[in-house]
Amino acid sequence: MFRWFVDLMKSQTFWAAVSAIGTVMAAVIAYLALRPGPVPVPGPTPIPQPSPKPDPNPNPKPDPNPNPVPKTEKIGTRITLSSAGTSMYGQAITISASVEPLSVGAGLPTGMVTLRVDDKETETVGLEDGTAKFEVGGLSRGPHAITAEYGGDGRFAGSTANQNHVVGPAKTETIVSSPESSERGASVPFSVWVRIKGTETGVPSGSVRLFEGDLELANSPLIGAGRATVPITFNARGRHVIRAVYVPDPDSPANFTGSESVCDHEVH
């Protein structure tokens, strides 16, 4: 084996092959050294950032209340409105607003309740035993929106309630009277009084007409406190039944209902 290796080292062919391999390796190394590398891709241009402003208050004052006491949530309430819901023109109405807590056993709310009629404030009243009472008058005929607003207190939250109220025409009654008798051809005064039934407030306006049967004998406007005095002359002897009819003022918004009554008069 050793002899074979000595003979190989002495061979010209072996050394020619080694020389050829060295030449090829040198050429490969030279090519790799001279080949250009990848072209670098430029990155985004950096945007200059402004310098941070100095803190104008480098030494802030300490919080005077570092441990604030959490606020206690107020107890909810509801309002119940009670009224007749309807009334007559000229009649004052009473409205009660009762405020109660939503939590059982929380006690009675205190504070003030404001009443609004048609979005206009009418009165503010303090609660007594959880209830505020209002007297409202002077409402025109027709529907009205009533709102009660409870403002709350230290423990209870405020609340609001709404109710509709309708004012209808005032019912009237007519009273007619005259002397019991008179002589034929004499002028007899008939006194007529028209008033609102069931209340002392309000004065009807309009006129009265006096009939005997279907025959109209006289008429007169109401003057003053719903009163009129109408003179009638009788030319026929005997008993006369006079019917007085109240006619509401057509220029008013139909605030009053009509009414009538009768009286007897004897002519000698």
Helices and strands as residue ranges (DSSP letters): H 2-9, H 12-34, E 77-82, E 86-88, E 93-101, E 112-117, E 120-126, E 131-136, E 142-150, E 159-168, E 172-177, E 181-182, E 187-196, E 206-212, E 215-221, E 227-233, E 238-248, E 259-267
